[in-house]
């Protein structure tokens, strides 16, 4: 057994143990929502009642998105239920998209670069290319607005400096190549460890190669990088388990290739690409937009407390066309 196989097996074993020992804290039990979901619904009630400020709506969407992602992986790896995996995953992607655009437009609230990268990947996985591109565009606009003399510039979605920042920068540079858009590197806090980032840069340089053996070779290297990164800090095992088994940055590269009309490998050498969390979500693309009851009221609430000259969140409504 190779070191990579041992590492993947270790992560799978520890994740399954987490699922087995959870007593309703993170995952559904006896037909009831998890305690994490219940806490989120308490926050939702406080927002709707006016007890909490409406500027917290994007953060609530972000946290609901994350919890849906956690549960989607649980249903795949532990319950082998592709339907519930798809339901929770699509809700995670939709909530992430809404949060990402709202964060970008509202000065003074933000999330991490890493989270934005994951949201791009999730929306591409659902076949919601316009959502994914809107999130990437928001990242680029935020960076390009960050002219140092501009102290009020919207640089909201970029929070680098963490060991997990390599993958989202890789995704953003891939989006540059795919879309033809660009961000100003003078205003961007690119990864400082150039030696470690070189594997990503080497892949970017050949991102559109027709050579599928070369693609698989780079995937193998990136999978090892992925395992290196998530092995740095296992102190917060929940985050470790969620992201450790899902090579989302690699899926994003393959999605951009597919959108460009390029073929992708159908078999992979690295064991990280051959375990349940790396399997594509089942279903025809694009996946249907899931119905989430609290989205419309919260979009309206957020809009009502914003200056209309800045942003009207109702235009993000995924369920109906809002007239101008």
N, C-alpha and C positions, 0 to 999 in steps of 0.2 A: 504494500500500500504506500503510495507516495505521500509526501508531506501535505500536499494540497488535499488529497483524499482524507487524510487524518483530520485536517482542520475543518473541512466541511462536515465530516461525521461528528466531530466534537460539537459544532454549532447546532446541528440537527438534534443531537441527543439532549443538549442543555435546553434547547427551545421546547422540545416535547415535554421535558420534565417541568418546565415552567407552565405549560398548558395543563399538564396532569395535576399539578399541585395547586393551581389557582382555585379559589373557593368563591367565585363570583365577583372577584375584585375587578378583573380586566375583561373577563369573558362571560357570555350569557350562561345562566344556570337555572335549571328547573323552569324554563320558559320565561324567565325574567331578564331584563336588561342587566348589564354589569353595574357595579358600583361606580365605575368611571363614567358610564353614560348617565347614571342618576345624578352625579355631581354636575355634569354638563347641563342637564335639564334644569337644575336649580339655578345655575347662572343664567340660563335662557329666561326663566321666569323673572329674575331680578332685572334683566334688561327690558323685558316687555312691560313690567310694572313701573319702570322709571327709577327703580332703586339704584341701578347702576348706569353709568354714562353710556350713551349710544356709541361713543368712539371705540368701545370695546367689542363691537360686533365683529370686526375682522378677526380678532384674537379668538373669539368663540367659534367662528367658522373654522379657523385653523385647528383648534383643539378637537372639534367634532371630526374634522377630516382625518386627523391622526388616529383617533380612536376607531373610526371606521376601517382604516388601513390595518390596524392591529388585529381587529376581529376578522377581517377578510383573510388574513394569513392563517389565523387559527382555524378557520373553516376549511382551508385548503390542506394544511399539513396535518392537523389532528382529526378532523372530521371527514376529510375527502369529499367535501360538498362543493362542487363547482358552481352551482346555482347561487348559493349564499355567498360564496367568495366573490362572484361577479357583482351581486347586489351591493355588498359592502364596499367593494373596491370602487365601483362607479360612483357611489356617494362620496367616498373619500376624494376622488378626482374632482368632482363637481364643486365640492366645498372648498378644496384647495384653490381651484381656479378663481372662485369668487373672492376668497380671502386675498389672493395674490394681487388681483387688480385693485381691490379696495385699499390694501396696504400702500400700493404704489401711489394712489391718488390722494391719500390722506396724509398730509404733512404731520409728522410728530408720532406716528406709530409705525412699527416695523417688525420684520421677522428676519430669519437668517438666509443667507445665500444658499445654504444647503437645502433648506426647505423649499425654496423656489425651484431648485433643480429637480427635486423629487416630484413636485407638482407638474413640471413639464413632462417628465417621464410618464406619470400616471395618466395624464390627458392624452398623450400619444398612444398609450396602451389601450385606451378606450376608443381610439379612432377619432378623437375630437381635436383635429389638427389646428383649427382656428383658435381654440382655447389655449393649446400649448404655445402657439406662436404669439398670442397676446401676452402670455406670461413672460416669454423670452424678450419680447419687445419692451415690456415694462422694465425688465432688468437692464437692458441696454440704455433706455431713456434715462433711468435713474443714474447710471454711471456717467453718461455723457452730460448730464445736467450738473455734475458734481465739480464744476469749475471752482477751484479754491476761493477766488474772490467772492463767489456767490454763496454766502453763508446760509441762505435760505433754500438752497437747491434741494430738489427731491432726490436724496440718496438713500431712500428708505429701505430698500430690500436687500442691501448688501451688508453683511456682517461676516467678515472673513477673519482669518487668524486661527481658526480651529483646524485640527488635523483632518476633519471631514470636508474641508473646503475644496479639495482637489477635484472631486467628481463634478460639482456644479460648474466650475470654471471650464472643465473639459466639455461639458454640455453646451455652455454658452459659446465657446470657440467653435464647436461643431455647428451650432446654429448660424454663426457668422458665415461659415463655408457654404452651408445649405441655402441660406436666404440672401446672401450678398450684403447684408447689413453689417455694421461694425460698431464696436465700442472703443472709446479713447482710453488707451492703456495708461496714459498719464494720470487719469482720474480713477484707475482701478487698482485695488489691492490684490494683485495677482499673487499666487503662491510663491513664497520665498525660497522654498526648497526646490531649486531648479533640477537638481539631480533626480529627485523622486518624481517630479512632474514630467520628466523627459519621456517616460513611457506613454503618457497621454499625448504629449506633443508629437511624438513619432506616429501615433495612430491618426492624429488630426491630419498630418501630412499625406497620409494615404487613405483618408476616410472613404473616398469614392473609388477605390481600386476594384477592378472586376475579378481580381485573383482571390477566389474564395479560400484557398489554402492560406494565403497571407492574412486574410480577415480572421480566420480561426487562430492563427499564430498570435496576432495582436490581442484577440479576445483572451487567449490563455495568459498572456502577460498582464492584461488589465484585471483579470480575475485574481491573480496573485497579488496585485496592488490592492484590490478591494479587500482581500483577506488581511493584508498587512495593515490597512487603515483601521478596520473594525477591531483588530486585535490590539490596538494601542491602548484602549481604555474600555474595560468591561465593568466599570463600577456601576454604571446605569444599565443593567442588563436588559430592561425593556427596550430602550433605544437600540442596544446592540442586537437584540434578537430580531427586531423589525427590519433593520437595514442590513444586517449581516448576511442574511440569506437571499436578499434580492439585489442582484447586480444591475440596479436601475440605470446606471450610466451607460452600461453596455447595451441594454435594451434601447436606450435613446439613440445611440449611434446606429443600431440596426434599423430603427424606425426612420431616421433621416435617409439612410441608404434606400430603403424601400420606397419612400416618397419620391426619391430621385430616379426611380425606375431601375434600380440595381438589384441584383439577386443577393441573397444572404445564405449562409450555410444552413443546412437543415440538421446537421449533426455537429456536436461540439466536443472538443477534446477535454476541456477542463471540467472537473466534477461539479464545480459551482453552477455550471449551466445545465447540469443534468440531475437536478433535484426539484422537488415540487414547487418551491417558491419562484423558481426561474421559468416555470411553464407559462406560456401566454394565457391570458384570461380567455375562457371559451366563449364563443358567440360571434355572430356576424358583426362586422364593423361598418359604420360606427355603432357602438352600443347605444341603446335608448337612453335618453336623459332621465335619470331617476327622479321620482317625485319625493320631495322632502318638505313637509308641511310648514316648517318654520322659516324657510328661505324667504318667501315673499314678505311676510311681516317684518323680518329683520332688515331686509333691503329697504323697505319703506321707512323704518325707524332710523336707519343710518342716513338716508337721504334727507329726512326732515330736520336732522340736527347739523347738516352741513350747509355751507354757503353754496348756493347753486352755481356760482361762478367757478367753484372748484370742482364739484363732482356731484352727480345725481346717480346714486347707486341703483335706482330703479331701472336704468338702462342695461343693467347686468341681468335682469330677470330672465332666467332660462326658459320660462314657461309661456311667455306671451310677448308680443311685440309692443313696445311702449311707444306711443306717438309723441313726436317732438312738438 
